[in-house]
Amino acid sequence: MNSGKYIFAQLLQFVNRYEFDKFVNKYNGDYRTRDLNCWNQFIQLFFGQLTARNSLRDICTCLKAHRNKLYHLGIKQYVNQSTLSRANENRDSRIFADFGNFLIQEVRPLYANSSIPDVHIKNEVFALDSTTVSLSLKLFSWAPGKYSRGAIKIHTLLDLRGSIPSYILITDGKYHDSNVLDVITPEVNAIYVMDKAYIDFKALYHMNESGAFFISRAKTTMDFSVTEVNYNIDETTGLRSDKIIILNGYKSKKLYPETLRLIEYYDDEKDTLLTFITNNTYASALEIAHLYRNRWQIEIFFKWIKQNLTIKKLWGHSENAVNIHIWVAICTYLIVAKVKHSLKSELSIYEIIQILGISVFDKAPIKELLTEYQINQDVKEQLNLFSDNF
């Protein structure tokens, strides 16, 4: 009989309880608590995200069904739905936001040397975008969206080396994407890749003055004059032009008085001509195009967390509860990313979350569990290759 630790208890060993308690003390989170302190609130919500529970009732029912295992899982005790709901409504969400930012600072350096497909420069590269979660305006009156609907936006700056979030901002649905540029502090020599919704020449010029680089799709209405043309391009790579331009519009020229680089690239897969603007004159035109292509990693990130973590079905209606919910989901992703690096697993973060989510009550060592899955996948691929050859 296997007498080892449960998978979930092993996962909690990767969570820095000391740092979490520092944020609890900072915001006096455990003041006058009885049945459920902040740590137990966090790990029960973490359990819910990892196992993709649909509601607080679902979390409480599942834990109650396994109440004889809770001590060995690392959970002090199960509570009813109302107790957990009140904790989400009343505990300061900044505890979980600050702990999420601590995990970001802890996990990002672990992936600093990860490669980016078709990109060979050493700069830090970030993709900036947001994803929207539609809500009922009657239940979430604090979160107005477009067209008389409710919504929240999760603005994310994703480090493309390892697909690790480096900055998260949760707002209502009416918050314009480009406003995030006023909040983010640009890092020197870092490259920020974004779509045309983020074209705010004042903010982009501040980024340029800060020593950072940006790459964005150009708006079709942009008025400019060409000052220099690079004719040394290979059209077989998809490149169509590489130019230095200056803006013509009175307002835009005032907001961004320096020259910009404009690159045209033909995407044969989608049969479309893409036009990029950037302040980066060091990277090759083809590398600029490849950098923008990697922006789709953030689209994959959003799609995956919506499908595999509980994001679209929120566990509370107040702004505080929603912030706690989103930050625990981000923490779950980051903890699994830390596990992946610590165990040197070749599986993706997404695959590991799926495996761990259905194995929380198993007692096999995590590394053994992931290795067995990897071996089975390799054998399956070899069998498929063998069958394809005959």
Summary of the structure (lengths in Angstrom):
residues: 390
radius of gyration: 23.7
end to end distance: 43.1
largest distance: 76.8
contacts: 1202
relative contact order: 0.14
helix: 46%
strand: 18%
